[in-house]
Amino acid sequence: MLINLSDVLSEQHKPIDVTVLPDLESVRLKSGVYPVIRKEPVHVAVTHLKGKELEIKADTEIVLRIPCDRCLESVEYEFPLHITRYVDLGCSDAELKEGFDESGFIDGYHLDVDDVLFHEILTGWPTKVLCREDCKGICSICGQNLNEGNCDCEDTGLDPRMSIARELFNGL
């Protein structure tokens, strides 16, 4: 979704205050493609500060389907997004002043809302996603989801020095 910034950048510096529905259908990363399950309308406010400096605020909530890091079951993960960016269109990203953000999501006089949301999701990506706190994961041998039940695989994670004791218990 593109928002035209020509009104706020013109001589009148008319602020923009709109609510739009993002076009974002999925988030593509090197690790995979994560579909958007639910997206709320995005409230965007753009105000002129001085020169070509703008303040951009956006608020929304997006829910993605991400696999659990232990058992690979789908998890609906909520991203509440409250974004505030300060950009200076009068200078390049290489010569940014302190307190200002890169303006890669602005092309000419258009603000790409989906690009802003994508970067914010990427920044807020969780380090670990779990379907539940006590997720047992999957068996490394057969792939059985251990949350649904145990498998018949031998536990190879046991200390090999204990093999004689294991044979004693298996013989009972």
DSSP file (Angstrom, degrees, kcal/mol; ACC not computed):
  #  RESIDUE AA STRUCTURE BP1 BP2  ACC     N-H-->O    O-->H-N    N-H-->O    O-->H-N    TCO  KAPPA ALPHA  PHI   PSI    X-CA   Y-CA   Z-CA
    1    1 A M              0   0    0      0, 0.0   112,-2.5     0, 0.0   113,-0.5   0.000 360.0 360.0 360.0 124.8    0.0    0.0    0.0
    2    2 A L  E     -A  112   0A   0    110,-0.2     2,-0.5   111,-0.1   110,-0.2  -0.843 360.0-159.9-104.7 138.3    1.5    3.3   -1.1
    3    3 A I  E     -A  111   0A   0    108,-2.2   108,-3.0    -2,-0.4     2,-0.4  -0.976  21.6-126.5-117.3 128.8    0.6    6.7    0.5
    4    4 A N  E     -A  110   0A   0     -2,-0.5     3,-0.3   106,-0.2   106,-0.2  -0.607  20.9-172.2 -76.9 124.8    1.3    9.9   -1.5
    5    5 A L     >  +     0   0    0    104,-3.9     4,-1.8    -2,-0.4     3,-0.2   0.309  55.9 105.3 -98.6   7.0    3.4   12.3    0.6
    6    6 A S  H  > S+     0   0    0    103,-0.5     4,-0.9     1,-0.2     7,-0.2   0.837  77.3  54.7 -62.2 -33.0    3.2   15.2   -1.8
    7    7 A D  H  4 S+     0   0    0     -3,-0.3     7,-1.4     1,-0.2     6,-0.4   0.920 111.4  43.1 -65.4 -43.2    0.7   17.1    0.5
    8    8 A V  H  4 S+     0   0    0      5,-0.3    -1,-0.2    -3,-0.2    -2,-0.2   0.774 117.1  47.3 -75.2 -25.1    3.0   17.0    3.5
    9    9 A L  H  < S+     0   0    0     -4,-1.8    -1,-0.2   100,-0.1    -2,-0.2   0.543  96.6  92.0 -91.3  -7.7    6.1   17.8    1.5
   10   10 A S  S >< S-     0   0    0     -4,-0.9     3,-0.8    -3,-0.4    -3,-0.1  -0.103  99.5 -88.5 -76.5-178.7    4.4   20.8   -0.3
   11   11 A E  T 3  S+     0   0    0      1,-0.2    -1,-0.1     2,-0.1    -4,-0.1   0.804 127.0  54.6 -62.4 -30.7    4.5   24.4    0.9
   12   12 A Q  T 3  S-     0   0    0     -5,-0.1    -1,-0.2     2,-0.1    -4,-0.1   0.749  91.1-149.2 -77.4 -22.4    1.4   23.9    3.0
   13   13 A H    <   -     0   0    0     -3,-0.8    35,-0.4    -6,-0.4    -5,-0.3   0.902  21.1-170.6  53.3  45.7    2.9   20.9    4.9
   14   14 A K        -     0   0    0     -7,-1.4    -1,-0.2    33,-0.1    -4,-0.1  -0.538  20.0-123.4 -69.7 121.7   -0.6   19.5    5.3
   15   15 A P        -     0   0    0      0, 0.0     2,-0.5     0, 0.0    32,-0.2  -0.281  17.0-133.0 -66.8 152.6   -0.3   16.5    7.7
   16   16 A I  E     +C   46   0B   0     30,-2.6    30,-2.6     2,-0.0     2,-0.3  -0.920  27.5 170.8-108.3 130.4   -1.5   13.1    6.6
   17   17 A D  E     +C   45   0B   0     -2,-0.5     2,-0.3    28,-0.2    28,-0.2  -0.826  21.5 146.0-141.0  97.1   -3.7   11.0    8.9
   18   18 A V  E     -C   44   0B   0     26,-2.4    26,-3.3    -2,-0.3     2,-0.5  -0.886  40.8-141.2-133.2 160.0   -5.2    8.0    7.2
   19   19 A T  E     +C   43   0B   0     -2,-0.3     2,-0.3    24,-0.2    24,-0.2  -0.993  31.2 172.2-122.3 123.1   -6.2    4.4    8.0
   20   20 A V  E     -C   42   0B   0     22,-2.6    22,-3.9    -2,-0.5    -2,-0.0  -0.897  34.8-119.6-130.4 156.3   -5.4    1.8    5.3
   21   21 A L        -     0   0    0     -2,-0.3    19,-0.0    20,-0.3    -2,-0.0  -0.864  37.5-125.3 -94.4 123.9   -5.5   -1.9    5.0
   22   22 A P        -     0   0    0      0, 0.0    17,-0.0     0, 0.0    -1,-0.0  -0.310   2.1-141.7 -69.3 153.0   -2.0   -3.3    4.2
   23   23 A D        +     0   0    0      2,-0.0     2,-0.1   -22,-0.0    -2,-0.0   0.508  58.7 130.2 -86.5  -6.6   -1.4   -5.5    1.2
   24   24 A L        +     0   0    0      1,-0.2     3,-0.1   -23,-0.0    91,-0.0  -0.291  22.3 164.4 -57.3 116.7    1.0   -7.7    3.1
   25   25 A E        -     0   0    0      1,-0.4    11,-2.7    -2,-0.1     2,-0.3   0.660  64.9  -0.6-106.3 -25.0    0.0  -11.4    2.6
   26   26 A S  E     -G   35   0C   0      9,-0.3     2,-0.5    38,-0.0    -1,-0.4  -0.981  62.1-122.8-158.3 162.7    3.2  -13.1    3.8
   27   27 A V  E     -G   34   0C   0      7,-2.6     7,-2.6    -2,-0.3     2,-0.6  -0.967  25.7-155.8-114.2 118.8    6.6  -12.4    5.2
   28   28 A R  E     +G   33   0C   0     -2,-0.5     2,-0.3     5,-0.2     5,-0.2  -0.851  23.3 159.2-100.5 120.3    9.5  -13.9    3.1
   29   29 A L  E >   -G   32   0C   0      3,-2.9     3,-1.2    -2,-0.6    -2,-0.0  -0.788  56.1-100.2-126.5 172.0   12.7  -14.6    4.9
   30   30 A K  T 3  S+     0   0    0     -2,-0.3     3,-0.1     1,-0.3    -1,-0.0   0.827 123.1  56.8 -61.7 -30.4   15.7  -16.9    4.2
   31   31 A S  T 3  S-     0   0    0      1,-0.2     2,-0.3    -3,-0.0    -1,-0.3   0.585 124.0 -72.4 -79.6 -10.0   14.2  -19.3    6.7
   32   32 A G  E <   -G   29   0C   0     -3,-1.2    -3,-2.9     2,-0.0     2,-0.5  -0.912  53.0 -63.1 149.4-175.1   10.9  -19.6    4.9
   33   33 A V  E     -G   28   0C   0     -2,-0.3    -5,-0.2    -5,-0.2    -3,-0.0  -0.947  39.7-163.3-111.9 127.0    7.6  -17.9    4.0
   34   34 A Y  E     -G   27   0C   0     -7,-2.6    -7,-2.6    -2,-0.5    32,-0.1  -0.940  15.4-136.3-116.4 113.5    5.3  -17.1    6.8
   35   35 A P  E     -G   26   0C   0      0, 0.0    30,-2.1     0, 0.0     2,-0.6  -0.343  15.9-119.0 -72.2 147.7    1.7  -16.3    5.9
   36   36 A V  E     -D   64   0B   0    -11,-2.7    28,-0.3    28,-0.2     3,-0.1  -0.764  28.5-177.9 -82.8 121.6   -0.3  -13.5    7.4
   37   37 A I  E     +     0   0B   0     26,-3.1     2,-0.3    -2,-0.6    27,-0.2   0.854  68.9   5.5 -87.8 -41.9   -3.3  -14.9    9.3
   38   38 A R  E     -D   63   0B   0     25,-1.4    25,-3.0     2,-0.0     2,-0.4  -0.998  62.1-174.9-146.1 140.0   -4.8  -11.7   10.4
   39   39 A K  E     -D   62   0B   0     -2,-0.3    23,-0.2    23,-0.2     3,-0.1  -0.996  12.5-149.4-138.6 134.4   -4.1   -8.0    9.8
   40   40 A E        -     0   0    0     21,-2.2    21,-0.1    -2,-0.4    -2,-0.0  -0.616  39.3 -87.0 -92.3 156.3   -5.7   -5.0   11.2
   41   41 A P        -     0   0    0      0, 0.0     2,-0.5     0, 0.0   -20,-0.3  -0.343  45.7-122.9 -59.1 147.0   -6.0   -1.7    9.4
   42   42 A V  E     -C   20   0B   0    -22,-3.9   -22,-2.6    18,-0.1     2,-0.7  -0.834  12.7-148.8 -99.2 124.5   -2.9    0.5    9.8
   43   43 A H  E     -CE  19  59B   0     16,-2.3    16,-1.7    -2,-0.5     2,-0.4  -0.848  22.1-171.9 -91.4 118.4   -3.4    4.0   11.2
   44   44 A V  E     -CE  18  58B   0    -26,-3.3   -26,-2.4    -2,-0.7     2,-0.4  -0.943  11.4-177.9-117.3 130.6   -0.7    6.2    9.6
   45   45 A A  E     -CE  17  57B   0     12,-2.7    12,-2.8    -2,-0.4     2,-0.5  -0.992   2.1-175.9-128.1 124.4    0.1    9.8   10.6
   46   46 A V  E     +CE  16  56B   0    -30,-2.6   -30,-2.6    -2,-0.4     2,-0.4  -0.981   6.9 178.9-122.4 124.3    2.8   11.8    8.8
   47   47 A T  E     - E   0  55B   0      8,-2.3     8,-2.6    -2,-0.5     2,-0.4  -0.938  28.2-118.9-126.6 149.8    3.7   15.2    9.9
   48   48 A H  E     + E   0  54B   0    -35,-0.4     6,-0.2    -2,-0.4     3,-0.1  -0.680  26.2 177.3 -84.0 134.4    6.3   17.8    8.7
   49   49 A L  E     -     0   0B   0      4,-2.9     2,-0.3    -2,-0.4    -1,-0.2   0.849  59.9 -48.0 -99.4 -62.8    9.0   18.8   11.2
   50   50 A K  E >  S- E   0  53B   0      3,-0.6     3,-3.1     0, 0.0    -1,-0.3  -0.931 102.9  -9.1-168.8 154.4   11.2   21.2    9.2
   51   51 A G  T 3  S-     0   0    0     -2,-0.3    37,-0.0     1,-0.3    -2,-0.0  -0.340 131.8 -27.5  55.2-120.5   12.9   21.3    5.8
   52   52 A K  T 3  S+     0   0    0     -2,-0.1    37,-2.5    -4,-0.1     2,-0.4  -0.005 106.5 125.0-112.3  26.6   12.5   17.8    4.4
   53   53 A E  E <   -EF  50  88B   0     -3,-3.1    -4,-2.9    35,-0.2    -3,-0.6  -0.740  37.7-175.9 -90.6 132.6   12.2   16.1    7.9
   54   54 A L  E     -EF  48  87B   0     33,-3.0    33,-2.3    -2,-0.4     2,-0.5  -0.929  23.2-144.0-128.0 150.2    9.2   14.0    8.6
   55   55 A E  E     -EF  47  86B   0     -8,-2.6    -8,-2.3    -2,-0.3     2,-0.5  -0.975  21.0-167.8-110.0 125.5    7.7   12.1   11.5
   56   56 A I  E     -EF  46  85B   0     29,-3.3    29,-3.0    -2,-0.5     2,-0.4  -0.962   6.3-179.0-118.3 123.9    6.0    8.9   10.5
   57   57 A K  E     +EF  45  84B   0    -12,-2.8   -12,-2.7    -2,-0.5     2,-0.3  -0.961   2.6 174.8-121.7 140.5    3.8    7.0   13.0
   58   58 A A  E     -EF  44  83B   0     25,-2.2    25,-3.4    -2,-0.4     2,-0.4  -0.995   7.2-171.9-145.0 139.3    1.9    3.8   12.3
   59   59 A D  E     +EF  43  82B   0    -16,-1.7   -16,-2.3    -2,-0.3     2,-0.3  -0.999  26.7 118.3-134.6 131.4   -0.1    1.5   14.5
   60   60 A T  E     - F   0  81B   0     21,-2.3    21,-2.7    -2,-0.4     2,-0.4  -0.954  46.8-119.1-167.1-178.3   -1.5   -1.9   13.8
   61   61 A E  E     - F   0  80B   0     -2,-0.3   -21,-2.2    19,-0.2     2,-0.4  -0.990  22.8-174.1-139.5 133.1   -1.5   -5.6   14.7
   62   62 A I  E     -DF  39  79B   0     17,-2.0    17,-3.1    -2,-0.4     2,-0.5  -0.983   9.9-154.8-128.3 138.2   -0.4   -8.4   12.4
   63   63 A V  E     -DF  38  78B   0    -25,-3.0   -26,-3.1    -2,-0.4   -25,-1.4  -0.961  13.9-170.7-116.1 125.2   -0.6  -12.2   13.2
   64   64 A L  E     -DF  36  77B   0     13,-2.5    13,-3.0    -2,-0.5     2,-0.7  -0.790  25.1-123.8-110.8 154.9    1.7  -14.6   11.3
   65   65 A R  E     + F   0  76B   0    -30,-2.1    11,-0.2    -2,-0.3     9,-0.1  -0.900  39.4 171.4 -98.1 115.4    1.7  -18.4   11.2
   66   66 A I  E     - F   0  75B   0      9,-2.8     9,-2.3    -2,-0.7     2,-0.1  -0.965  33.0-114.3-125.3 138.6    5.2  -19.5   12.4
   67   67 A P  E     - F   0  74B   0      0, 0.0     7,-0.2     0, 0.0    62,-0.2  -0.469  36.9-103.2 -73.0 145.1    6.3  -23.1   13.1
   68   68 A C     >  -     0   0    0      5,-2.8     4,-1.2    -2,-0.1    62,-0.2  -0.412  24.8-131.9 -61.9 138.7    7.2  -24.0   16.7
   69   69 A D  T  4 S+     0   0    0     60,-3.4    61,-0.1     1,-0.2    -1,-0.1   0.677 101.3  35.5 -70.7 -17.0   11.0  -24.2   17.1
   70   70 A R  T  4 S+     0   0    0     59,-0.4    68,-0.7     3,-0.1    -1,-0.2   0.842 134.1  15.1-102.9 -45.1   10.8  -27.6   18.9
   71   71 A C  T  4 S-     0   0    0     66,-0.2    -2,-0.1     2,-0.1     3,-0.1   0.505  88.8-127.4-113.6  -5.4    7.9  -29.6   17.4
   72   72 A L     <  +     0   0    0     -4,-1.2     2,-0.1     1,-0.2    -3,-0.1   0.545  56.8 145.9  69.6  10.5    7.2  -27.7   14.1
   73   73 A E        -     0   0    0     -6,-0.1    -5,-2.8     1,-0.1    -1,-0.2  -0.485  59.2 -94.5 -72.0 149.6    3.5  -27.3   14.8
   74   74 A S  E     -F   67   0B   0     -7,-0.2     2,-0.4    -2,-0.1    -1,-0.1  -0.426  41.5-168.3 -69.6 137.6    2.0  -24.0   13.5
   75   75 A V  E     -F   66   0B   0     -9,-2.3    -9,-2.8    -2,-0.1     2,-0.8  -0.993  20.3-135.5-126.7 132.2    1.8  -21.2   16.0
   76   76 A E  E     -F   65   0B   0     -2,-0.4     2,-0.5   -11,-0.2   -11,-0.2  -0.806  28.6-166.4 -87.6 112.1   -0.2  -18.0   15.5
   77   77 A Y  E     -F   64   0B   0    -13,-3.0   -13,-2.5    -2,-0.8     2,-0.4  -0.884   8.9-142.4-108.7 124.7    2.2  -15.2   16.6
   78   78 A E  E     -F   63   0B   0     -2,-0.5   -15,-0.2   -15,-0.2   -17,-0.0  -0.681  10.1-166.5 -89.9 134.6    1.0  -11.7   17.2
   79   79 A F  E     -F   62   0B   0    -17,-3.1   -17,-2.0    -2,-0.4     2,-0.7  -0.882   4.8-163.8-116.7  95.5    3.0   -8.6   16.3
   80   80 A P  E     -F   61   0B   0      0, 0.0     2,-0.6     0, 0.0   -19,-0.2  -0.726  17.3-157.6 -76.9 120.0    1.6   -5.5   17.9
   81   81 A L  E     +F   60   0B   0    -21,-2.7   -21,-2.3    -2,-0.7     2,-0.5  -0.891  26.5 168.2-111.4 120.7    3.3   -2.7   15.9
   82   82 A H  E     -F   59   0B   0     -2,-0.6     2,-0.4   -23,-0.2   -23,-0.2  -0.902  22.8-174.6-127.4  98.3    3.6    0.8   17.2
   83   83 A I  E     +F   58   0B   0    -25,-3.4   -25,-2.2    -2,-0.5     2,-0.4  -0.794  18.6 174.8-107.7 134.6    6.1    2.5   14.8
   84   84 A T  E     +F   57   0B   0     -2,-0.4     2,-0.4   -27,-0.2   -27,-0.2  -0.964  11.6 175.4-135.0 120.6    7.6    6.0   15.0
   85   85 A R  E     -F   56   0B   0    -29,-3.0   -29,-3.3    -2,-0.4     2,-0.5  -0.971  19.0-156.8-126.8 139.3   10.2    6.9   12.4
   86   86 A Y  E     +F   55   0B   0     -2,-0.4    15,-3.9   -31,-0.2     2,-0.3  -0.976  22.6 179.3-113.4 120.5   12.0   10.2   11.9
   87   87 A V  E     -F   54   0B   0    -33,-2.3   -33,-3.0    -2,-0.5     2,-0.5  -0.918  23.8-154.8-124.9 149.5   13.3   10.6    8.3
   88   88 A D  E >   -F   53   0B   0     13,-0.5     3,-1.2    -2,-0.3   -35,-0.2  -0.939   6.0-173.6-122.1 105.9   15.1   13.4    6.5
   89   89 A L  T 3  S+     0   0    0    -37,-2.5   -36,-0.1    -2,-0.5    -1,-0.1   0.540  77.9  73.5 -76.7  -5.8   14.5   13.2    2.8
   90   90 A G  T 3  S+     0   0    0    -38,-0.1     2,-0.3     2,-0.1    -1,-0.2   0.551  99.2  44.2 -84.9  -7.9   17.1   16.0    2.2
   91   91 A C  S <  S-     0   0    0     -3,-1.2    -3,-0.1   -39,-0.1     5,-0.1  -0.932  86.3-106.9-134.2 159.7   20.0   13.7    2.9
   92   92 A S    >   -     0   0    0     -2,-0.3     3,-0.9     1,-0.1    -2,-0.1  -0.306  36.4-105.5 -78.7 167.1   21.1   10.2    1.9
   93   93 A D  G >  S+     0   0    0      1,-0.2     3,-0.9     2,-0.2    -1,-0.1   0.782 119.3  61.4 -63.1 -26.2   21.0    7.3    4.3
   94   94 A A  G 3  S+     0   0    0      1,-0.2    -1,-0.2     8,-0.0     8,-0.0   0.785 107.3  43.0 -71.3 -27.3   24.8    7.5    4.6
   95   95 A E  G <  S+     0   0    0     -3,-0.9    -1,-0.2     2,-0.0    -2,-0.2  -0.109  81.9 152.5-111.6  35.5   24.8   11.0    6.0
   96   96 A L    <   -     0   0    0     -3,-0.9     2,-0.2     1,-0.1     3,-0.1  -0.343  41.2-127.6 -66.8 143.3   21.9   10.6    8.5
   97   97 A K    >   -     0   0    0      1,-0.1     3,-1.7     4,-0.1    -1,-0.1  -0.519  41.9 -81.0 -82.9 159.2   21.9   12.8   11.6
   98   98 A E  T 3  S+     0   0    0      1,-0.2    -1,-0.1    -2,-0.2     3,-0.1  -0.360 117.5  28.0 -62.5 137.6   21.5   11.2   15.0
   99   99 A G  T 3  S+     0   0    0      1,-0.3     2,-0.3    -3,-0.1    -1,-0.2   0.343  98.1 108.7  93.0  -5.7   17.9   10.3   15.9
  100  100 A F    <   -     0   0    0     -3,-1.7    -1,-0.3   -15,-0.1   -13,-0.2  -0.785  57.8-139.6-106.5 150.8   16.9    9.8   12.2
  101  101 A D        -     0   0    0    -15,-3.9   -13,-0.5    -2,-0.3    -4,-0.1  -0.611  30.4 -88.7-103.2 162.5   16.0    6.6   10.5
  102  102 A E        -     0   0    0     -2,-0.2     3,-0.2     1,-0.1    -1,-0.1  -0.364  29.9-145.9 -64.7 151.2   16.8    5.3    7.1
  103  103 A S    >   +     0   0    0      1,-0.2     3,-1.9   -15,-0.1    -1,-0.1  -0.089  55.3 128.0-113.9  34.2   14.2    6.2    4.5
  104  104 A G  T 3   +     0   0    0      1,-0.3    -1,-0.2     3,-0.1    12,-0.0   0.675  69.2  62.8 -64.1 -17.2   14.4    3.1    2.3
  105  105 A F  T 3  S+     0   0    0     -3,-0.2     7,-2.9    10,-0.1     2,-0.5   0.376  90.7  79.2 -89.9   4.1   10.6    2.7    2.6
  106  106 A I  E <   -B  111   0A   0     -3,-1.9     2,-0.6     5,-0.2     5,-0.2  -0.964  58.7-173.5-114.2 123.4   10.0    6.0    0.8
  107  107 A D  E >   -B  110   0A   0      3,-2.6     3,-1.4    -2,-0.5     2,-0.6  -0.929  63.5 -53.5-117.9 106.1   10.3    6.1   -2.9
  108  108 A G  T 3  S-     0   0    0     -2,-0.6    -2,-0.0     1,-0.3     0, 0.0  -0.537 124.3 -16.7  67.2-115.2   10.1    9.6   -4.3
  109  109 A Y  T 3  S+     0   0    0     -2,-0.6  -104,-3.9    -3,-0.0  -103,-0.5   0.025 119.2  95.6-109.4  24.9    6.9   11.0   -2.9
  110  110 A H  E <   -AB   4 107A   0     -3,-1.4    -3,-2.6  -106,-0.2     2,-0.6  -0.967  59.2-150.6-125.1 131.2    5.4    7.7   -1.9
  111  111 A L  E     -AB   3 106A   0   -108,-3.0  -108,-2.2    -2,-0.4     2,-1.0  -0.866  14.2-145.3 -95.3 122.3    5.5    5.9    1.5
  112  112 A D  E  >  -A    2   0A   0     -7,-2.9     4,-1.7    -2,-0.6  -110,-0.2  -0.783  14.6-173.2 -90.6 100.4    5.4    2.1    1.2
  113  113 A V  H  > S+     0   0    0   -112,-2.5     4,-2.4    -2,-1.0    -1,-0.2   0.876  82.5  55.0 -63.2 -40.7    3.4    1.0    4.3
  114  114 A D  H  > S+     0   0    0   -113,-0.5     4,-2.6     1,-0.2    -1,-0.2   0.871 106.9  51.0 -62.7 -36.8    4.0   -2.7    3.6
  115  115 A D  H  > S+     0   0    0      2,-0.2     4,-2.3  -114,-0.2    -1,-0.2   0.893 109.1  50.5 -67.8 -39.5    7.8   -2.1    3.6
  116  116 A V  H  X S+     0   0    0     -4,-1.7     4,-1.9     2,-0.2    -2,-0.2   0.934 113.2  46.3 -61.2 -46.1    7.6   -0.2    6.9
  117  117 A L  H  X S+     0   0    0     -4,-2.4     4,-2.6     1,-0.2     5,-0.2   0.911 110.4  53.3 -63.8 -43.1    5.6   -3.1    8.4
  118  118 A F  H  X S+     0   0    0     -4,-2.6     4,-2.6     1,-0.2    -1,-0.2   0.928 110.2  46.8 -58.3 -47.1    8.0   -5.7    7.0
  119  119 A H  H  X S+     0   0    0     -4,-2.3     4,-2.2     1,-0.2    -1,-0.2   0.865 112.3  50.1 -65.5 -35.4   11.0   -4.0    8.5
  120  120 A E  H  X S+     0   0    0     -4,-1.9     4,-2.0     2,-0.2    -1,-0.2   0.895 111.5  48.0 -70.1 -39.1    9.3   -3.7   11.9
  121  121 A I  H  < S+     0   0    0     -4,-2.6     4,-0.3     2,-0.2    -2,-0.2   0.921 111.7  50.9 -63.6 -44.0    8.3   -7.3   11.9
  122  122 A L  H >< S+     0   0    0     -4,-2.6     3,-0.9     1,-0.2    -2,-0.2   0.900 111.1  48.0 -61.0 -41.7   11.8   -8.3   11.0
  123  123 A T  H 3< S+     0   0    0     -4,-2.2    -1,-0.2     1,-0.2    -2,-0.2   0.866 116.4  43.3 -66.5 -36.5   13.2   -6.2   13.8
  124  124 A G  T 3< S+     0   0    0     -4,-2.0    -1,-0.2    -5,-0.1    -2,-0.2   0.250  80.4 139.2 -94.3  12.7   10.7   -7.7   16.3
  125  125 A W    <   -     0   0    0     -3,-0.9    -3,-0.1    -4,-0.3     2,-0.0  -0.354  57.4-115.1 -61.4 132.0   11.1  -11.3   15.1
  126  126 A P        -     0   0    0      0, 0.0     3,-0.2     0, 0.0    -1,-0.1  -0.350   7.7-138.8 -70.7 148.4   11.2  -13.6   18.2
  127  127 A T  S    S+     0   0    0      1,-0.3     2,-0.3    -2,-0.0    -2,-0.1   0.813  91.5  17.6 -74.6 -29.6   14.4  -15.5   19.0
  128  128 A K        -     0   0    0      2,-0.0     2,-0.5   -60,-0.0    -1,-0.3  -0.977  66.1-161.8-146.0 129.6   12.3  -18.6   19.8
  129  129 A V        -     0   0    0     -2,-0.3   -60,-3.4   -62,-0.2     2,-0.4  -0.955  15.1-177.6-111.5 123.7    8.7  -19.5   19.0
  130  130 A L        -     0   0    0     -2,-0.5     3,-0.1   -62,-0.2    -2,-0.0  -0.955  31.4-143.4-123.3 141.9    7.1  -22.2   21.1
  131  131 A C  S    S-     0   0    0     -2,-0.4     2,-0.3     1,-0.3    -1,-0.1   0.829  93.0  -8.3 -69.0 -31.2    3.6  -23.7   20.8
  132  132 A R  S >  S-     0   0    0     -3,-0.1     3,-1.5     1,-0.1    -1,-0.3  -0.964  76.4-105.4-158.3 160.8    3.6  -23.9   24.5
  133  133 A E  T 3  S+     0   0    0     -2,-0.3    -1,-0.1     1,-0.3    -2,-0.0   0.832 117.9  45.2 -62.1 -34.9    6.1  -23.4   27.3
  134  134 A D  T 3  S+     0   0    0     -3,-0.0    -1,-0.3    -4,-0.0     2,-0.1  -0.025  77.6 156.4-101.1  31.4    6.6  -27.1   28.0
  135  135 A C    <   -     0   0    0     -3,-1.5    12,-0.0     1,-0.1    11,-0.0  -0.354  30.7-158.6 -59.0 130.6    6.8  -28.3   24.4
  136  136 A K        -     0   0    0      1,-0.3    -1,-0.1    -2,-0.1     2,-0.1   0.591  26.8-147.1 -90.3 -12.8    8.7  -31.6   24.2
  137  137 A G        -     0   0    0      2,-0.0     9,-2.2     8,-0.0    10,-0.5  -0.449  30.4 -51.8  84.1-156.5    9.8  -31.3   20.6
  138  138 A I  B     -H  145   0D   0    -68,-0.7     2,-0.2     7,-0.2     7,-0.2  -0.874  54.1 -96.4-122.7 155.5   10.2  -34.2   18.2
  139  139 A C     >  -     0   0    0      5,-2.2     4,-1.2    -2,-0.3    -2,-0.0  -0.520  27.0-142.8 -68.4 132.1   12.1  -37.4   18.3
  140  140 A S  T  4 S+     0   0    0     -2,-0.2    -1,-0.1     1,-0.1    -2,-0.0   0.615  96.4  43.6 -74.0 -11.1   15.5  -37.0   16.6
  141  141 A I  T  4 S+     0   0    0      3,-0.1    -1,-0.1    13,-0.0    -2,-0.0   0.886 131.0  12.2 -97.9 -54.6   15.2  -40.5   15.2
  142  142 A C  T  4 S-     0   0    0      2,-0.1    -2,-0.1    11,-0.0    10,-0.0   0.621  91.8-122.1-104.4 -14.6   11.7  -41.1   13.9
  143  143 A G     <  +     0   0    0     -4,-1.2     2,-0.1     1,-0.3    -3,-0.1   0.560  50.8 161.6  85.7   7.9   10.3  -37.5   14.0
  144  144 A Q        -     0   0    0      1,-0.1    -5,-2.2    -6,-0.1     2,-0.7  -0.405  47.2-117.5 -62.5 132.6    7.4  -38.4   16.3
  145  145 A N  B >>  -H  138   0D   0     -7,-0.2     3,-1.4     1,-0.2     4,-0.5  -0.655  23.1-156.3 -71.5 112.1    5.8  -35.3   18.0
  146  146 A L  T 34 S+     0   0    0     -9,-2.2    -1,-0.2    -2,-0.7    -8,-0.1   0.589  87.6  68.2 -73.2  -9.8    6.6  -36.0   21.6
  147  147 A N  T 34 S+     0   0    0    -10,-0.5    -1,-0.3     1,-0.2     3,-0.1   0.773 102.4  47.1 -73.5 -26.3    3.7  -33.7   22.7
  148  148 A E  T <4 S-     0   0    0     -3,-1.4     2,-0.2     1,-0.4    -2,-0.2   0.576 131.5 -54.0 -91.2 -11.7    1.3  -36.3   21.2
  149  149 A G     <  -     0   0    0     -4,-0.5    -1,-0.4    -5,-0.0     2,-0.1  -0.759  61.3 -74.3 151.8 164.0    3.0  -39.3   22.8
  150  150 A N        -     0   0    0     -2,-0.2     2,-0.2    -3,-0.1    -5,-0.1  -0.409  40.5-137.1 -81.9 160.7    6.2  -41.2   23.2
  151  151 A C        -     0   0    0      2,-0.1    -1,-0.1    -7,-0.1    -5,-0.0  -0.585  18.8-116.9-109.4 176.1    7.9  -43.2   20.5
  152  152 A D  S    S+     0   0    0     -2,-0.2     2,-0.1     2,-0.1     3,-0.0   0.257  70.0 125.3 -97.6  11.1    9.5  -46.7   20.6
  153  153 A C        -     0   0    0      1,-0.1     2,-0.3     3,-0.0    -2,-0.1  -0.406  68.0-110.1 -71.5 146.8   13.0  -45.4   19.6
  154  154 A E        -     0   0    0     -2,-0.1     2,-1.0     1,-0.1    -1,-0.1  -0.575  33.2-113.5 -74.9 138.1   15.9  -46.2   21.9
  155  155 A D    >   -     0   0    0     -2,-0.3     3,-0.9     1,-0.2    -1,-0.1  -0.624  34.1-178.5 -76.2 104.1   17.2  -43.1   23.6
  156  156 A T  T 3   +     0   0    0     -2,-1.0    -1,-0.2     1,-0.2    -2,-0.0   0.498  69.5  81.0 -82.3  -3.1   20.7  -42.7   22.1
  157  157 A G  T 3   +     0   0    0      2,-0.1    -1,-0.2    -3,-0.0     2,-0.1   0.464  68.4 110.6 -81.6   0.1   21.3  -39.7   24.3
  158  158 A L  S <  S-     0   0    0     -3,-0.9     5,-0.1     1,-0.1     0, 0.0  -0.407  84.2 -94.5 -75.3 152.8   22.2  -41.9   27.3
  159  159 A D    >   -     0   0    0      1,-0.2     3,-2.0    -2,-0.1    -1,-0.1  -0.496  27.8-140.1 -65.6 125.0   25.8  -42.0   28.5
  160  160 A P  G >  S+     0   0    0      0, 0.0     3,-1.5     0, 0.0     4,-0.2   0.742  99.6  68.1 -62.7 -21.7   27.5  -45.0   26.8
  161  161 A R  G 3  S+     0   0    0      1,-0.3     3,-0.4     2,-0.1     4,-0.2   0.682  95.5  56.7 -69.5 -15.6   29.3  -45.8   30.1
  162  162 A M  G <> S+     0   0    0     -3,-2.0     4,-2.1     1,-0.2    -1,-0.3   0.257  73.0 106.9 -97.2  12.2   25.9  -46.8   31.5
  163  163 A S  H <> S+     0   0    0     -3,-1.5     4,-2.3     1,-0.2    -1,-0.2   0.845  76.3  54.0 -62.3 -35.1   25.2  -49.4   28.8
  164  164 A I  H  > S+     0   0    0     -3,-0.4     4,-1.8     2,-0.2    -1,-0.2   0.914 109.9  47.1 -66.1 -42.3   25.8  -52.3   31.2
  165  165 A A  H  > S+     0   0    0      1,-0.2     4,-2.0     2,-0.2    -2,-0.2   0.879 110.9  52.6 -65.8 -36.7   23.2  -50.9   33.6
  166  166 A R  H  X S+     0   0    0     -4,-2.1     4,-2.3     1,-0.2    -2,-0.2   0.909 107.9  51.1 -64.7 -41.5   20.8  -50.4   30.7
  167  167 A E  H  X S+     0   0    0     -4,-2.3     4,-1.5     1,-0.2    -1,-0.2   0.868 107.6  53.8 -64.5 -35.7   21.2  -54.0   29.6
  168  168 A L  H  < S+     0   0    0     -4,-1.8     4,-0.5     1,-0.2    -1,-0.2   0.930 112.0  43.3 -62.9 -45.2   20.5  -55.2   33.2
  169  169 A F  H >< S+     0   0    0     -4,-2.0     3,-0.7     1,-0.2    -2,-0.2   0.840 111.1  54.6 -71.5 -32.7   17.2  -53.2   33.2
  170  170 A N  H 3< S+     0   0    0     -4,-2.3    -1,-0.2     1,-0.2    -2,-0.2   0.798 104.3  57.0 -68.8 -27.5   16.2  -54.3   29.7
  171  171 A G  T 3<        0   0    0     -4,-1.5    -1,-0.2     1,-0.2    -2,-0.2   0.621 360.0 360.0 -78.4 -13.2   16.7  -58.0   30.8
  172  172 A L    <         0   0    0     -3,-0.7    -1,-0.2    -4,-0.5    -2,-0.1   0.468 360.0 360.0 -78.0 360.0   14.1  -57.7   33.6
